[in-house]
Amino acid sequence: MTATATAHVTSTVEFEVARIRALVRERRFTDGVAAAAALLSRVPENRDVLHLLALGQRHLSRIADALATLEQLEQFHPGYSRLYQERGHCYVAVQDAPRAIHAFLRAVAINPALPPSWSMLEGLYRMSGDADNAGRAAAHVAKLKSLPQDVITATGLFSDGDLPAAEKMIRAFLLANGDHIEAMRLLARIGAALEVFDDAELLLEGVLQRVPGYVAARHDYASVLLGRHKYQQALAELDKLLAIDPANRQYRTLQATAVVGLGDHSRAISLYADLLRGAPPGSPNAAELHLSMAHSLKTLGRGADAIDEYRAAARERSDFGDAYWSLANLKTYRFSDAELEAMRHAETAATGLVDRYHLCFALGKAYEDRAEYSVSWDYYQRGNELKRAASRYRPEVIELNTVNQKQVCTREFFERRKGDGVASAAPIFVVGLPRSGSTLIEQILASHSAVEGTQELADVPRYVLELQGRERDFESPRYPGVLALLPAAEVVRFAERYLHDTRVYRTGKPRFIDKMPNNFRHIGLIHLMFPNAKIIDARREPMACCFGNLKQLFARGQEFAYSIEDIARYYRTYLELMEHWDAVLPGRVLRVHHEDLVNDLESSVRLILGFCELPFEHGCVEFHRTERSIRTASSEQVRQPIFRGGLEQWRNFDTWLSPLRESLGDALVRYRA
C-alpha cells in the first residue's frame, strides 16, 4: 500500500471514530454500537473503536458483551486506563463492588487524572464502610477539581501514551498561562518519556525551586537524573526522599539503580535482596528485581548465581522476554527443550511488543546455538522488524552529522585551536561500532596495573547534547558547528568537568578507560578537550560486525542496529568519518583490527600498550584472569581465553545476508585501508 493510500485509510478510520463518538455523546447507543462493530471488522485492534463499542454495550445493558470487548481491548492495549475505568462501570452495573474497586484502582494507577474513577471509588468505599480509603479518593477528586481542565486532559493523554497530543496541549497551556507547577511537572514527565532529559531536568529544577517540599516532583527529578547518568546527584535526591519515607519501595529501587550506575554492584545486590525479601506475594515488580539482581551478579562474574536469578525472573512472569534474552545474552547459556517451548508459546501476537522482541532475539540465539540457522534467522529478522518499527531512528541525522564534522573539524581548524584543552593524558578512549571487539581491548588495558577499567561513560555524549542546545533542529543542528565558536576557556571547563565527574568510577590509578563506542563521532571534541589523551579505534570486518549488531538487542540506544539497511549505512558513515579523522589528525588514533588481535594476541597487546605509553605487563595477555566488573554483552566471553569462534559466525547465515553485502559495497574492502 502506498503512503497516500495508507494516509487515506487512516483518515477514514479517524472520521468514523469521531462519528461513533458523536453518536455515543448523543446517547444513540444502538447506532453507535452498530457502527463500532462494523468498523471493528476493518480495524480489529483499534483502541478507540473497542473502547466505544464496550461503552455502548454497557449503556444498552449488554454487560457480558461489554466485558468480552474489554478483554479484547486489554489483549491489544493493556496500558490503556479507560479500559479499566469502563470495566469498573460494568461491575458497578452488576453490583460487584470488589471487582469494581479493583478495576477503578487499576485505572487510576495508570492515569491519576480520571475524575470518574476517583468519584466511583469514593462512593464504593463509603458503601463498604472503608472511611479511610473513601477520604483518600475524595482528596483526589478535590485535587482534580482544583486543576485546569487542560492539565487534567493532557495528563490523561500522557498516561495513556498519547505523548505528542499531551505535549502540544500542555505547551500551549503554559504559553497562555505562564508558569504552572502541575503543568511544568507534566511537561517534564513528557520530556522524560521522550528521553529529552535535559529539558525535563531544567523544568523539574524550576518546580522544586518554587515548591521544595513537592515530593512527587523530587521523585521525578531523581528519575530524570538517573536518565542523564548523574548518579551521584540522583542518590543525593533519593537520600532526601528516603529520609521522609524510608520504607518506600519506589525510592529504594531507584536507589539501587543509582548504585548500579556508580558501579557498586556488591551494594546493589544487597539492596535488591532486601527489596525481594520485603516484596509481598505476587508483587508486580518481583520479576524486574530478580532481573536487576542478575545483571549485577553477571557484571561481577558470578555467572551461576546470575542464571538462577534470571530463571527466577522468568518464573515470576512467564512472558518476561528480558529474562530469556538476558540468559541468551550471556552467550554461554544453552536453553533446554522445555525453556524453548515456553519461549515459543510466549512469543505470540498477544504478548506485549517489548516482551515479544526480547523473546525473538532470545529464540534467534537459542536456535543459532543449535545450528538451526533458518529458524534462527526467522526469529532474528522478526525481532529486528518489531524493534525497528518502534524506533524513531533517522539515518540521515547521523549522515548529516558526518558531513558537518568534516566541514567544521578541518586540519586548519585544529591548527588554530592548538593549545586548547587540558594536558591530562589520563583518559584512554576506545571507540568504534558495538560488537567490534572493544570490550576485549578494554579488558586487556584494564588488566594493566596503571589502568582503571570503568564502563561506557555517558559524559561526552551529554556534553554534545548541551552544545546542541534545548531547541534541536535536525535539519540544521548547532553541533558540531558550535565548536568553531567555543571559547578556549569553555573547552577547558568541559575537560575539567569530565575529569571531575568521572572520578566516581575510578580508584586512583593514573589512567582510565572510556569505552563509549559511538564517541568516534566526537573525536574532534575529544581532541579539543584532551590533546594528549589516547584514542583507539576497535574495528571489525564489516560482515561480521554488522551481523553481530543485527543479532544483538541492546539495552538502550544503538537504534541503527535493527535493519540491514540501517546498520550498513551506519558502518559506511563510520568508515567515512574515521578516514576524515585520520586525514586531519594523522597518527592521533590507533586502529586495532579485531581479527589481528585474535590471531596474534601478544603482538597486538604490545602495540596497544606501546601506543598508550605503558610498559608491557604479561597480565594484559592473560586478560581473562582479571577480576573486574564488566557490563557489556561480551562480559562472559572476555572472562575466557581468546575467543576465535565469533570471527566467522556470520557465514552460517550467508544465505540471508546478500542484501547486507550489497549495502556495504566497497566498505568490504575500505575497512582495511
N, C-alpha and C positions, 0 to 999 in steps of 0.2 A: 504494500500500500504506500502511495506517495505521501510526502509530508502534507501536501494540500488536502488530500483525501482524509488523512488522519485528523487534521485540524477540523475538517468539516464534520466528521463523526463526533469528535469531542464537543464541538459547539452545539450539535443537535442534541446530544445527551444532556448537556448543561441546560438547554432550553426546556427539555422535557422535565428535568428535575425541578426547575423553577415553576413550571406549570403545576406539577404534582404538589409542591409545597404550597402554592396558592390555593389549590383545592382543599388541602388539609386546614389551612387558615380559615377558609370559608365554611369549615365543618361539613364539607361534601365528601364524607369518608368513603362511601361506596364508590364514587367516581375516582377518588384518589387511589384506593386500593387496586381497582381495576387497571388504572394507568400505570401504577408502580409494578404490578405483576407483569404487564405487557412489556414494559421497559426492561425488567429484570431478565427476561429471556434473551435479551441482546447483551446486557452487561451484568452477568450474574455475580460479580464481585464488587459492584459499585456500592460504596459505603452509604451514601446518602439515599439511594433508592431502597436499600434494605431497611434502613432506619425509618424512612417514611412509610414503607409497607407495614412494618411492625406497629408503628404508631397508629396507623389507620385501622389495622386489625384489632388492636386493643379497644379503640373507640367504638368499634362495631361489636364489642363483647366476644370477639373470637380470640380468647386469651391463649388457648393451646396453639393456634396458628401463629399468634404473635411471638410466643416463646420459641417456637420452632424457627421462625425467621431470625430471631435474635441469636439463636445458636449458630445459624449460618453466618450471621454478621460477625460473631465472635471468632469463627474459624478464619475469616479473612482479615479482620481488623480488631484484634484483641486489646489494643490500647485505646479504643475509642470510648470516651467517658459516657457519652449519651446512650450508648448501648446498655450500660449497666443502670443508668437512670431509668430508661424505658422498661428494663426488666423489673426494677423496683416497683414501678407503677403497675405492672402486670400482677405482681404478687400482692400488692395492696388491693387490687380488684378482686382477687380470690381470697382475701383476708388471711394471707400467710405472712404475718408480721416478721417472724425471724428471717425468712428469706428476703423479704423486702428490705429490712435493715441491712443485711449483708450486701445486697445489690447496691443500695444507695451509698454505703461506705466505700465500695469499690469505685463507684463513680467519682466521689469527692476525693478519693486518694489519687486518682489520675488528674482530675480537674477540680481544684478547690473553689472555683468560681461558678458553681452551679446552684443558684438560689433555690430552685425547686427541690433538689435533693436534700439540701440542708433543712428546708422547711418541712419536708416529709419526715426527715429523721427526728426533728424536734417533736412533731406530733406523735410519731410512733413510739419514741422513748417515753413521752408523757403517758401514753396509753398503757405502756408496760410498767409504769411506776419507776422508771430509771431517771430520777430528777437530775443527777449529775450530768449524764450524757445529754439529756434534754437541754440543760443550761449551756453546755458547750456548743451544741448545734444552734441554739438561739443566738449565742455570741457571734457565730459565723454569719448567721442571717443579718444581724445588726451591722457587722463589719461590711458586708457586701452592699447593704443599703447606703452606707456612707461613701461608697466609691462611685466615681463617674461611670456611666454606662459603657463608655468606650473602653475603659480599663477592664471592666468585667468581661466584655465581649472579646477583647484582644487576649485576655488571659485564657478564656475558653478556647480560642483558636490556637494559641500556643500549646496548651495542654493536649489538644487533640492532634498536634503535629502539623497544623497549617501555619508554618513559620513565616512565609512571605506575606500572607494576609495579616498576620498578627503584627509583624514588623511595620508594615505600611500604616496600619491603623494607629499604632502607639506612637510612631514618629510624628504623624500628623497631629495627634493629640498634644504631644509635648511642644510642637511648634506653635500651636494655638494657645496653650495654657501655661507655658513656662515649666519650670522645674516642679515635678510632682513625684513624691517619694515612691509611690507604688508603680507609677508609670516608668520611672527611671530604673527601678529594680527589674521590672518586667522586660524592658529593652535590654538590660544586661543579661538576663536569663536567655533571651532570644539570641543575643550575640554569642553566649557560651555554647548554646546548642548548635550554632553555625560555625563554631570554633574561631570566632573573631574575638579572641580572648583579651587583646589589648583594649579594645573598646569597652568590653564588659568590665575589665579591671578599673578603668577610669570612672565609669558610671557608678560602680559599687563603692569606690572610694568617696565619690561625691555624696552618695546616700549616707554612708557611715559618718562623714564629717557633719552632716546635718542631724542625724539621729544615731549617736554612738551606741545606744542600747538596743538597736534593732537586730535581734538575734538571728532571724531568718536571713537577713541581708549579709550578716557576718558569715553565716554558713555558706551562702552563695559565693562570697568573696574568697573564702578558703578554697572552695572548689575551683574557682577560676585561677587562683594562684597555682594550684596543682596542675591545671591545664597549661599554664605557662612555664611549668617546670621550676617554679620558685618555691622549692620545697621547704627551705628554712622559714620563709615568710609565712607559708601556709601553716607550718607547725606552730608558729607564734600565735596565729589567729585561732587555731584549734585549741591551744592551751587556754585561751580566754573562754572559749565555748565550754570546754570540759570543766573549767573552774565553776561554771554556772550549773552544769548538768553532767556530772562525771560518769553517769551510767548510760548516757545517750549512745546508742549503738551506731547511729549515723556518724557522729563525731569520731567515735573510736575507730570506725572503719576507715574514714578519711585520714585519721592519724597514722594508721598502719600503711596506707598508700603513700603518704609523705615520707615515712621512714624507708619504705622501699625505694622511693625516688632518690633518697640520700645514700642508698647502697648498704644500709644497715639491715641485712636480711635476717640475721640472727634475732634481732629485736622484733622484726616484723613477724617472724614465725611465732614468737611468744605472744604477740598481740593477737594474731589470728587464732591461735589456740585458745586464748581467753574468750574471744568472741564466740568461737564454736562451742565452748563449754557452757556459755551463758545463753546459747540460742534456744528458743522454745521449740518443742517438737514440731516438725513440719515447717520450720522457719523458711520464708521465701528466699532469703539470701544465703542459706547454708551452702548451696552449690557454688556460689561465687566465692564464698570464704574458703572452701576446700580448694578451689582453683587457684586463688591468690596464694594460699599457703604452699601449694605445689610449685608454683612459679618460683617462689623464694628458695624452696628446697632444691629445685633444679639448678638455680643460679649458684648455689653453694656446692654443687656437685653431689648432692645426696639423691642420686637417681632413683634408687629403690623406694625411698620414702616419698619422693615426688610422684612416682607411679601409683602408690597406694592412695595418695590424696586426689590425683586426677580420677582414679576409679571411683573414689567416694563421691566426687562431684557428679559423675555420670549416674551413680546410683540415686543421688538426690533428685536428679531431673533427667529422665531417660532420653529426652531430645536435646540435651545440652551439647550443642555442636562444638563449643570451645573446649570442652573437656576431652572429647575424642580427638579434635585437631591437635591439642596440646600433647597428647600421647603420641600421635603421629609425628609431631614436630620434634620429638626427642631424636628422631632419625634412626634410633636403635631399637625402638619398640616394635613388636610384631603382634598384631591383633589375632585373637582366637576366632574360630568359626562362629561362636556364639556372639562375640562382640561385633563381628562383621554383619551378622544377621540383624542385630539390634540397630546398627547404624543404617543399614539399608531400609529397615522398617521406618526409622525416624525421618529419613530423607525423602519426604513426600511434599506435595504442594501444600498440604495442610500445616506443615511446620513453618514457623516464622522465618523471614528472609535471612536474618543473621545466623541463626542456628543452621539453616539449610546450607548456606555456602560454606560454613565451617565443616559440616558433615561431608560435603562434596570433596573438599580438599583432603580431608582425613581418609575418605574412601579411595581417592586417587592414589594417595601414598600407600595405603594398605594393599591395593591391587598391584601397584608397581613392585612392592616388595615380594609379591607372589609371582612376578613375571607375567601377569595377565595384562599386557600393555594396552590392548584395545579397550578393555573395560576401564583401566586406569585413566586413559586419555579422555574417555567419555566423561568421567567424573571431574577431572581437572578442567575440561572445557566448560562443563556446566557450572562449576564453581566460579570460574573466571567470568562467565557471562552474567551470572547473578550479581557478582561483586561489581563488575563494570557498570551494570545498569543502575546501581545505587550510588555511583560515584559522580562527582561534579568535575572530574579531571578534564582539563583542556590542554592538549599537547602544544597548541600554538602559543600558549603563555610561556612555556619553557623555551620554545624555539625563539620567541621574541627576546627573551632574556639573554639567550646566547648571542644573538645579533647585537644587542645593546652592549653586552660585556666587551665584545670585540671592538665596537666603535669607541667606547669610553676608555677601556683599560689598554691603551697602546704603550709601546716602548717609550715614546716621548712622555706620556703621562707619568709613568713610573720614574723616569729620569727627573722630572720636575718635582716629584714627591720624595726623592731620595732624602733620607734622614727623618722621615715621619715615623711615628710609632714608638715602641719601646724596644730596648736592646735584648730583652729576655729571649733565651733560646730554650726555655723550659718546655713549651708545648711541642708535641710531635703530632701533626695532623695526618691521619690515614683516611684517604678519600677514595672515591670510585663508585661503582654501582654495587647495590646489595648482591649477595651471592657471588662475589668476585674474589673471595679469599681474604678479605680484610680482617676477619676475626682471627685467622691464623697468624697474620702479621702482627696483630695486636698481642696475641698470646706469646709470640716469640719475643717481642720487645718487653712485655710485662714480666718476662722471666729473667730480665736483667736486673741486677741489684740496684741500679741507679734510676730505674724507670717505674713509674706508677701506672698500672692499668686502671682506667676509670670506667667509662661507658660511652654511649653515643650522646655526647653533650649537646644540649639544645641552644647553647649561648649564641653562637654565630648566627644561626637562623633567626633567633629572637632579635638580634641587632639589625638584621636585614629588614625584619618587619617594622622596626622603629624607623629605619631610614625610608621605608616605603611610605610611611605616614598613615593616618587613620582613613583618609579618603582614597581608596585604591582604585586606580584606573588601569584595568588590564590591557587596554589598547595603547596607553601611553604612560607606563609606570614611572615613578620617580627614581626608583633604584634600577640599574646601577648609575644612572646619570648623576644622581646626587653626590656620588663620590668625588666628582670633579669640583664640587663646591664645598666639600667637607674641610673645615679648618684643621690645621695640624694639631691644635690643642684638642679638638674633638676626637681625632684618631687616637691620641694618647689616652683620652678618657675612656674610650671603648676598650683599649688594650688593658689598661689598669683594672677596669671593671671586670674584664674577662678573668684576669689572674686572681682577683679577689673572689669572684663568685664561684670559680671552680675549686677554690681551696677546700671547700667542704668535702670534695671527693678524694682528697689526697691525704697522705700520712707523713709528708715531709721529705720524700725523695726529690732529688733535684730536677728530674724530668717527668713528664706525664703525657699520656696519650689521649687525644680527642678523636674518636673513631666515628664521627658522623659522616656517613658515605657521601651524602649529597652536598657536602661542603666543597666539592670540586667546582660547583657553580659560583663559589665565593672566594676563590683563591686570590683574586685581586684585593678584596677587603682584608683577607688574612695577611697578605704580604704587606699591606699598608700598616696594619697593626703590629705585626711581628716580622720584620725583615730578616731576622736571624733564625726563626723557627724552621723546623724541618717538615717537609710535606712529602708524603709517599702516596703514589697512585697505585692502588691494587687493581690490576687488570686481568681479566679472564677472557679466554677465547669466546667470541660473541654468541655462537650457537649454544655453548654450554652455559654461559652466563644468562642469556635470555630465557632459556628453558628453565634454569634454576629459579628465575623470578616467576615464570608462569605457573610453576607448581608450588609456589610459596604464598601462603596467606599471611600478610603482615599485620601485626597488632594495630598499627596505625600508620598513616602516611603511605608513601610509595604507591600512589594511585596509578602510576604509569605501568604497573606490573600486571594488569589484568586483561590485556588483549595482545595478540601478536603484533598488530599494527602499532600500538602504543609503546610496547617495550622496544621494538625495533627502532622507532623514531627516537626514543629516549637514548638508546645506545649510540645512535648516529650523532645526535647532538652532543652527547658526552665526548665522543671522539673529536668532534669539531672544536669544542671548547678547550679540551686538553691540548690539541695541536696549537691553539692560539696561545695558551699559557707557555708552552714550550718555546714559541717564537718570540714572545715579548719578555719572558723571564727565563732565558736559557740557563739550564742547569739547576733551576730552582726546585724542580720536582723530580724525585726518584721514581722511576716506573718499575714495578715488580710484577712480572707476569706469573700468574698462579701456576701455570704448567711448569715453568722453570723452577719455582720454589719447591714444587712437589717432587720433581725429578732430580734435583741436586740441592738438597736442603742445606748442607753446611756452607756451600759457596754462596747461596742466597742469603743465609744468615750473616755471613761475613760482609757481604755487600751492604745489607741494611744497617748493620751496626757501624760500619765504616762511614756510611753516609751521615748517620746521626752523631758521628764523632764520639762513639762509645767503644771502650775496649772490648775485645771478644771475650765472651764467657760461655763455657760449654753448656751451661744450663739453658741457654737460648735454643740450642739444638734439641735438648730434651725437654722442650716446652710443655709436653703433656704431663710432666711431673709437677708442674707449678700449680699450687692450690690458690685459687682466687675466684671471685665472683665473675661469672660470665653470663650476660643477659641475652645474647643473640641466639638465633636459630641453630648456629653451629656449635653451641656450647658443649654438647656431648662429643662431637667429632674431634674438637681440639683438645679434649682430655685423653685422646688416644694418640699413639704414634702416627706419623704422617699418613694421611688418608688419600690413596690414589684412586679409589673406586669411583669417585664422582667425576673424574675427568671426561669420561666418555658415556656417562649415563644417558645423555640426550639421544645417543644413537639408537637406543631401544625404541624411541618414538619418532624415528626419522620419517616413517611413512606419513605422519601428520604434520611435519614441520617444514614442508616445502614452502608454504606462504611466508614463514619466518625467514628462510634463506633468501627468498626473493626480496623481502622488505629490507633486509640488512644490506643487500647489494655489495658494494665494494668495501663495506666495513669488515667483511670476512677476510680481507687482505690488509686493509689500512690499520687495523688494530695493532699490527706488529711494526708499523713504520716507525 
